[in-house]
Amino acid sequence: MLKDVIKEEREEQDLSLSELARRCGHAVSTLHAIESGDNSNPSYRTIADICAALGLSLDELERRTQKNESDKLSQ
């Protein structure tokens, strides 16, 4: 799922929610809502900003999200 990929990437880069929020220009509460699943449909702009802050292309995010969902279905 999208939330899992974003959280995994943030943690791999050893970034706090606060630091990611500062880098992408969105509130910590927005990022927390995405990672916790409370906001399962964030805007394209928000996702694009998060990807840019993480150095992740939108294509890579989609590929990893689809792989993550496929892996969960096969468990």
Secondary structure by P-SEA (a helix, b strand, c coil): caaaaaaaaaaaacccaaaaaaaacccaaaaaaaaacccccccaaaaaaaaaaacccaaaaaaaaaaaaaaaaac
